[in-house]
Amino acid sequence: MQSSVFVTWPLWVGITKNLSLKTMLTLAVAERGVVFFRAQDNLTNDLQKELILRMGELTGRPSTHGLHIHPVTNDAREFGDPDPQISTINSEGRKTLYKGSDYTKMAAVWHSDISFEKAPADFSSLRLVQLPKTGGDTLWASGYEIYDRISKPYRAFLETLSATHAGVGFMRLAQTGKFHLYEKERGAPVNVGGDLTAVHPVVRTNPITGWKSIFPIGKAQSPCCVCGC
């Protein structure tokens, strides 16, 4: 069993310029899963992007991979940020964008970010800009914890499986003509086109810690197809 899952980190600004702090933070996130930065009044889009980009480089990912552009919630949306690499989550925008669909009738479900991409997120950063009057709570679950709680024989079985992740909801809504998916390169050469489907192993190993986890927690907009390999 790994140590405590979540942790609070005191400072964001300045970490990108300090290799030692950046490495410590990357390890902390890789081990704990979620890190909270409190009272970051000076945090900007550029600082946020710079840190996540540099942390991702420590995973050993290909040099051609960078910051993701969401196929739907990007700068083309009503409440979108002018920067396409900033994905804006806005409740009012959600009502307009998904009007007439099941998305307006339910809260966000358990998921791992952009698992429908062939190169999904290694790190994600969420910054609160405008809080709702009520609600808006975000919950996390640990894939490490789930893996650790599973019996060794069942772990071995799960490690033989892969799962197909599909952003069916996004693709279906785009087909209605309400909006167009962003089909150009989305942070990696393999993340292109309008077919938002990808196959990933059910058990993944973190390249920084070497720890195994269940991937993903929840679903990717639709039930996944699980296959033996």
Backbone hydrogen bonds, N-H to C=O, Kabsch-Sander energy under -0.5 kcal/mol:
donor,donor_aa,acceptor,acceptor_aa,energy
7,V,34,V,-1.6
9,W,36,F,-3.2
15,I,12,W,-2.1
17,K,14,G,-0.7
18,N,15,I,-1.6
19,L,17,K,-0.6
22,K,18,N,-2.7
23,T,19,L,-2.5
24,M,20,S,-2.3
25,L,21,L,-2.7
26,T,22,K,-2.5
27,L,23,T,-2.2
28,A,24,M,-2.3
29,V,25,L,-2.7
30,A,26,T,-2.4
31,E,27,L,-2.3
32,R,28,A,-3.0
33,G,29,V,-2.5
34,V,5,V,-0.8
34,V,32,R,-0.5
36,F,7,V,-2.2
38,R,9,W,-0.7
38,R,36,F,-0.5
41,D,39,A,-1.4
43,L,40,Q,-1.3
48,Q,44,T,-2.4
49,K,45,N,-2.7
50,E,46,D,-2.5
51,L,47,L,-2.1
52,I,48,Q,-1.9
53,L,49,K,-2.5
54,R,50,E,-2.3
55,M,51,L,-2.7
56,G,52,I,-2.1
57,E,53,L,-1.2
58,L,54,R,-0.8
58,L,55,M,-1.0
59,T,56,G,-1.6
60,G,57,E,-1.2
61,R,56,G,-0.7
65,H,62,P,-1.8
66,G,187,G,-3.2
74,N,72,V,-2.0
77,R,74,N,-1.6
80,G,77,R,-1.3
81,D,86,I,-0.5
86,I,83,D,-2.0
87,S,85,Q,-0.6
88,T,86,I,-0.7
90,N,88,T,-0.7
94,R,90,N,-2.4
95,K,91,S,-1.6
96,T,92,E,-1.6
97,L,93,G,-3.0
98,Y,94,R,-2.4
99,K,96,T,-1.0
101,S,98,Y,-2.2
104,T,98,Y,-0.5
104,T,101,S,-1.2
105,K,102,D,-1.7
106,M,103,Y,-0.7
115,S,112,S,-1.4
117,E,114,I,-2.0
121,A,113,D,-0.9
127,R,125,S,-0.5
129,V,127,R,-0.6
143,G,141,A,-0.6
146,I,142,S,-1.8
147,Y,143,G,-2.2
148,D,144,Y,-2.7
149,R,145,E,-1.5
150,I,146,I,-0.7
150,I,147,Y,-1.1
155,R,151,S,-2.4
156,A,152,K,-2.2
157,F,153,P,-1.6
158,L,154,Y,-2.7
159,E,155,R,-2.0
160,T,157,F,-1.8
161,L,158,L,-1.7
162,S,227,C,-3.1
163,A,200,H,-3.2
164,T,225,C,-3.0
165,H,163,A,-0.6
165,H,198,A,-3.5
167,G,196,L,-2.8
168,V,166,A,-1.5
168,V,220,A,-0.5
171,M,167,G,-2.2
172,R,168,V,-3.1
173,L,169,G,-2.3
174,A,170,F,-2.1
175,Q,171,M,-1.6
176,T,172,R,-0.6
176,T,173,L,-0.9
177,G,174,A,-1.5
178,K,173,L,-0.9
182,Y,71,P,-1.9
183,E,181,L,-0.8
186,R,188,A,-0.6
186,R,191,N,-2.5
187,G,185,E,-0.6
191,N,188,A,-1.7
192,V,190,V,-1.3
193,G,183,E,-3.1
196,L,194,G,-1.2
197,T,195,D,-2.1
198,A,165,H,-2.1
200,H,163,A,-2.5
202,V,161,L,-2.0
204,R,202,V,-0.5
204,R,213,S,-2.2
206,N,204,R,-0.5
206,N,211,W,-2.9
210,G,206,N,-2.6
213,S,204,R,-2.2
214,I,143,G,-1.3
215,F,202,V,-3.4
218,G,216,P,-0.6
219,K,110,W,-2.4
220,A,222,S,-0.9
221,Q,219,K,-0.7
225,C,164,T,-1.2
226,V,224,C,-0.6
227,C,162,S,-3.2
229,C,160,T,-2.0
